[in-house]
């Protein structure tokens, strides 16, 4: 017999850094979940992905047990990492703060494929990621070229 689901909780947690502090503690505590048990399990499953923020969907059952699905990091975080940026442009359209290659966009699209609503269409996923990049002030290079500095 299947367990009865009480609720599903969505959180975004830095990989390997789950702890009982907010937002995790209050979100799980109100449902009677073993917070430290979740934190240990999450940190163990996300070893090696440090530096990424990972969205999760936590399913909580009537007997206070739980399971969770770790999704791929948000596209904006992957794009900022590919550019080496701390944050997106505050003046989109007038200011370009970084560049990524088409190859980088394709790699990010492949990582995000299961979480995007594109029905397995890689071209649609690439267009979605490219749109995110544009909205962040990130330019997409049409070909892989070495970055040159201006004197």
C-alpha positions as CSV (number, residue, x, y, z in Angstrom):
1,X,0.0,0.0,0.0
2,X,1.3,3.4,-0.9
3,X,2.1,5.9,1.8
4,X,-0.3,8.9,2.2
5,X,1.3,12.2,1.2
6,X,0.8,15.1,3.5
7,X,2.5,17.8,1.4
8,X,5.3,18.6,-1.1
9,X,7.8,21.3,-0.2
10,X,10.0,23.1,-2.8
11,X,13.3,24.6,-1.6
12,X,16.5,25.9,-3.2
13,X,19.5,24.8,-1.2
14,X,23.3,25.3,-1.8
15,X,24.8,21.9,-2.5
16,X,26.4,20.2,0.5
17,X,25.3,23.1,2.8
18,X,21.9,22.0,4.2
19,X,21.5,22.9,7.9
20,X,18.6,23.3,10.3
21,X,18.6,27.1,10.0
22,X,16.0,28.9,8.0
23,X,14.6,28.2,5.4
24,X,15.0,24.5,5.9
25,X,14.3,24.2,9.6
26,X,11.0,26.0,9.6
27,X,9.8,24.5,6.3
28,X,10.3,20.9,7.6
29,X,9.7,21.4,11.3
30,X,6.1,22.5,10.8
31,X,5.5,19.1,9.2
32,X,7.3,17.1,11.9
33,X,10.1,15.9,9.6
34,X,13.5,14.9,11.1
35,X,15.4,18.0,10.0
36,X,18.9,16.7,10.7
37,X,18.1,13.4,8.9
38,X,17.2,15.4,5.8
39,X,20.2,17.7,6.0
40,X,22.6,14.7,6.3
41,X,21.0,12.9,3.4
42,X,20.9,16.0,1.2
43,X,24.5,16.9,1.9
44,X,25.6,13.3,1.2
45,X,23.8,13.2,-2.2
46,X,25.1,16.6,-3.3
47,X,28.8,16.1,-2.5
48,X,31.0,17.3,-5.3
49,X,28.4,19.9,-6.5
50,X,29.5,22.6,-4.0
51,X,28.9,26.2,-5.2
52,X,25.6,25.3,-7.0
53,X,22.2,26.1,-5.7
54,X,20.0,23.0,-6.2
55,X,16.2,23.1,-6.3
56,X,14.5,20.2,-4.6
57,X,11.0,18.8,-4.3
58,X,10.5,17.2,-0.9
59,X,7.6,14.8,-0.5
60,X,6.4,14.4,3.2
61,X,4.3,11.4,4.1
62,X,1.8,11.0,6.9
63,X,4.2,8.9,9.0
64,X,6.7,11.8,9.0
65,X,9.0,10.1,6.5
66,X,10.1,11.9,3.4
67,X,11.9,11.5,0.1
68,X,13.2,14.2,-2.3
69,X,14.1,14.8,-5.9
70,X,17.1,17.0,-6.7
71,X,16.6,19.0,-9.8
72,X,19.2,20.7,-12.0
73,X,20.5,24.1,-10.9
74,X,18.6,27.2,-12.3
75,X,19.7,28.2,-15.7
76,X,20.7,31.7,-14.5
77,X,23.2,30.2,-12.0
78,X,24.7,27.9,-14.7
79,X,25.0,30.9,-17.0
80,X,26.7,33.1,-14.4
81,X,29.1,30.2,-13.6
82,X,29.9,29.8,-17.3
83,X,30.7,33.6,-17.5
84,X,32.4,33.8,-14.1
85,X,30.0,36.4,-12.9
86,X,28.7,37.1,-9.4
87,X,25.4,38.6,-10.6
88,X,23.4,39.5,-13.7
89,X,23.2,43.0,-15.3
90,X,21.1,45.6,-13.5
91,X,20.7,47.4,-16.8
92,X,19.7,44.8,-19.4
93,X,19.5,46.0,-23.0
94,X,22.1,48.7,-22.4
95,X,24.8,46.8,-20.6
96,X,26.3,43.5,-21.5
97,X,28.2,42.0,-18.6
98,X,29.5,38.8,-20.1
99,X,29.7,36.3,-22.9
100,X,29.1,32.6,-23.4
101,X,29.7,30.5,-26.5
102,X,26.9,28.7,-28.3
103,X,28.6,25.5,-27.1
104,X,28.2,26.6,-23.4
105,X,24.5,27.4,-24.1
106,X,24.1,23.9,-25.6
107,X,25.8,22.2,-22.6
108,X,23.6,24.1,-20.2
109,X,20.5,23.2,-22.2
110,X,21.5,19.5,-22.0
111,X,21.8,19.8,-18.2
112,X,18.4,21.5,-17.9
113,X,16.6,19.3,-20.4
114,X,14.6,17.3,-17.9
115,X,13.5,20.4,-16.0
116,X,12.5,22.5,-19.0
117,X,9.1,22.2,-20.7
118,X,10.5,21.4,-24.1
119,X,9.4,17.8,-24.6
120,X,12.9,16.5,-25.4
121,X,13.5,19.1,-28.1
122,X,17.2,20.2,-27.7
123,X,16.7,23.2,-30.1
124,X,13.9,24.5,-28.0
125,X,15.9,24.0,-24.9
126,X,18.8,26.0,-26.4
127,X,16.5,28.8,-27.4
128,X,15.1,28.9,-23.8
129,X,18.6,29.1,-22.3
130,X,19.6,31.7,-24.9
131,X,16.6,33.8,-23.9
132,X,17.6,33.6,-20.2
133,X,21.1,34.7,-21.1
134,X,19.8,37.7,-23.0
135,X,17.6,38.7,-20.2
136,X,20.6,38.7,-17.9
137,X,22.7,40.9,-20.1
138,X,24.9,38.0,-21.3
139,X,25.9,37.9,-25.0
140,X,26.1,34.7,-26.9
141,X,29.2,34.3,-29.1
142,X,28.4,32.7,-32.4
143,X,31.7,30.9,-32.6
144,X,34.4,29.8,-30.1
145,X,37.0,32.5,-30.3
146,X,39.8,33.4,-27.8
147,X,39.0,36.4,-25.7
148,X,41.3,39.3,-26.6
149,X,42.1,42.2,-24.5
150,X,42.1,45.8,-25.7
151,X,45.1,47.9,-25.2
